[in-house]
Amino acid sequence: MAKDYIEWHLPQHSSNFDITAFKEDTVRNMPDSNFKRAICYTLYYRFTDSTNQVQQKRTSVLFTLDGQSIITAMNQP
């Protein structure tokens, strides 16, 4: 689901999308009291942009504890 989220948000005309690393953590101190704990997947990925340059990026995606719903996602350089 996190990989799909990233693919949906890639720039137009991107190609060669690939996950290069993956990390999973449990977030215990959520600012929103509706979510006592969340699962954070951090994905490191690369893709080729429309100018044929390889871009390396990182995205963290927060999921509900059951892993079925995305709470939020944060793209990082």
Phi, psi and omega per residue, in radians:
M1 nan -0.700 3.120
A2 -1.160 -0.699 3.119
K3 -1.098 -0.739 3.103
D4 -1.065 -0.731 3.138
Y5 -1.017 -0.805 -3.136
I6 -1.107 -0.806 -3.133
E7 -1.033 -0.670 3.141
W8 -1.134 -0.465 -3.057
H9 -1.818 0.191 3.060
L10 -1.223 2.630 3.078
P11 -1.047 2.674 3.129
Q12 -1.037 2.501 3.122
H13 1.198 0.423 3.046
S14 -1.399 2.692 3.113
S15 -2.542 3.043 3.079
N16 0.976 0.677 3.128
F17 -1.163 2.312 -3.132
D18 -2.646 2.319 3.022
I19 -1.388 2.209 -3.101
T20 -1.807 -0.402 3.101
A21 -2.770 2.805 -3.039
F22 -2.590 2.425 3.099
K23 -2.437 2.463 3.129
E24 -2.151 2.334 3.097
D25 -2.401 2.733 2.996
T26 -1.804 2.216 3.132
V27 -1.660 2.050 -3.071
R28 -1.696 -0.397 -3.089
N29 -1.916 1.326 3.134
M30 -1.488 2.335 3.108
P31 -1.155 -0.486 3.130
D32 -1.561 2.055 -3.068
S33 -1.194 -0.193 3.089
N34 -1.243 -0.370 -3.128
F35 -2.080 1.774 -3.106
K36 -1.190 -0.749 3.084
R37 -2.438 2.637 3.101
A38 -2.395 2.799 3.064
I39 -1.805 2.268 3.127
C40 -1.960 2.073 3.030
Y41 -1.791 2.181 3.047
T42 -1.890 2.109 -3.122
L43 -2.019 2.261 3.037
Y44 -1.771 2.272 -3.058
Y45 -2.543 2.916 3.063
R46 -2.438 2.743 3.084
F47 -2.737 2.851 3.074
T48 -1.760 2.179 -3.103
D49 -1.461 -3.108 -3.048
S50 -1.187 -0.275 3.097
T51 -1.681 0.197 3.104
N52 1.237 0.401 3.082
Q53 -1.704 2.392 3.098
V54 -1.408 2.199 3.130
Q55 -1.889 2.330 3.073
Q56 -1.935 2.205 -3.065
K57 -2.380 2.978 3.082
R58 -2.453 2.405 3.093
T59 -2.337 2.391 3.015
S60 -1.901 2.259 -3.124
V61 -2.089 2.151 3.105
L62 -1.654 2.237 3.119
F63 -1.994 2.710 2.953
T64 -1.098 2.813 -3.052
L65 -0.990 -0.557 3.133
D66 -1.366 -0.126 3.094
G67 1.314 0.198 -3.059
Q68 -1.700 -0.301 -3.067
S69 -2.344 2.415 3.070
I70 -1.447 2.241 3.066
I71 -1.482 -0.900 3.123
T72 -2.829 2.939 3.068
A73 -2.438 2.527 -3.126
M74 -2.247 2.067 3.076
N75 -1.503 2.415 3.134
Q76 -2.231 2.630 -3.127
P77 -1.119 nan nan
